[in-house]
């Protein structure tokens, strides 16, 4: 199942890697083509703060601000983590069925996640895996 299109066009991942469906193209973009301008668009569309994005990307707030203002390239690690955020947002929108509800879900503490919010778990790979498990439980009849 492909992520649903957002009302203002495209998926969250499209914001980062363009509309190409080719994973090789998306990988190359993540390795060197995600700018602060694109990150800002993703952050604003998800309604996240600079502090939240900085934590998810493993960067300082001032670094995020500078990269957004100067439209500077994200490091490969930062871009990969931004892509991970976009992937979770796309899946949440797809399985929950509504972008607004998905954004709300990202900020709602979950028993499945030990009382943490999904967005609060996205700073590590294992946290992201737990968030994805929670989403699959929601989407396919489990409890999360």
N, C-alpha and C positions, 0 to 999 in steps of 0.2 A: 504494500500500500504506500503510495507516495504522499508526502505531506501536502495538506491542502494549501491552496494559494491564499495569501493574506489579502484582506480587503484593499490594501494599497499596492498590491501586486507582488507576486513572488513569495518564496518562503524565506525564513530567517537565514538559511544557508545561502540563498541567492544573494542576499545582501553582502555576504563575504566573498563568494566565489563566482558571482555572475550566474547566468541562467544555464550554463553548460551542465549537462548531466554526466559528462565524462569524469570519472573519479581521478584520472591522471591529470586532467586540467585543473580540477579543484585542488589536488595535492600541490601542484606547482604554484597555484595562487596562494595557498596557505604558506608555502615555503618562502614566499617573498613578495606577495602582492597585496597583502591586507594593510590598508593605511588607517591612520587615526580617524580620518574622515568616515571611513566605512564602519569603524568601531563605534563612533559616535552615533551613527544611524542605527546600528544594532542596539546600542545601549538605550537610546531614546525610544525606540520602538517597543522595547521590552519594559520600559519604565524603570530601569535600574539606575542606581546612583553610581557616581564615580568610585566611591569606596567599595561598593559591591563588585563592580567590574575589576577594579584593581586587585581585590582579593582573589577572584576567580582566575585572573590572568597571572597571578603571582608577581605583580608589579606594584610599585609605589603609586599613590594617588597623583603625585606631581608628575610622574612619568606618563601616566594616562592623560592628564590634562595637557602636557606638552605635546604628546603625539597627536592628540585630537586637534589642538590649535595649529600645529605646524603641518598637519596631514602627513606626518612621518610614518614610515613603515614599522609595523610591529615585528618583533623578533619571530622566528619560526615557532618557538615555544608559546609565545603570547597568541599568535595567530591560530595555532592548533587548539589552544584552550578556548579561544573565541568561537572557533568552529564547533567545539564540543558543546558550548553554551547554545549555539544556534541549533544544533542537532537535537538537543533536549527540548528546546522551545518548539521546534517543528513537530516532534513526536507528541508533545503535550497538546498542541493545537489539533493534531490529527486525531488522537485518541479521545480527547475531551470534547472535541467538535466545535469549539468556539475559541477564538483568539483571546478575547477578554477573560473568559473563564480559565483558560490555560495560564494567562499571566497571573491571575489571582491564585491559582493552584501553586504556582512557583513560590509564592510568598506565604503560603499557609502551612503552619507546623503540622507535621505528619507523625502519627503513632508509628507507622511503618519505618520511619526514619529516626526513631528515638526522640521525637518531639522537635526535631530540627525542621527548618524549611527546606524545600528542595533546592532553592537557589543558594542556600547556605552550605550545601553539600558539594557544589560543583567545582570546588577548588582542588579536588583530588580525583584521580581516576576511580578509586574504589567508591568514593562518595557518588560520583557520577553513575557508576554501575548500580548502586542502590537506588538512585533516583529513577534510572531506567527500569529496574525491576518493579518499582512502585507504579510507574506508568503502565507497564505491561499488565500488572495486576488490575489496574483500573480499566484498561481497554479490553481485557479479555476475561473479565468476570471474577477476578480475585478481589480481595479486600486490600485497600491501601489507604 
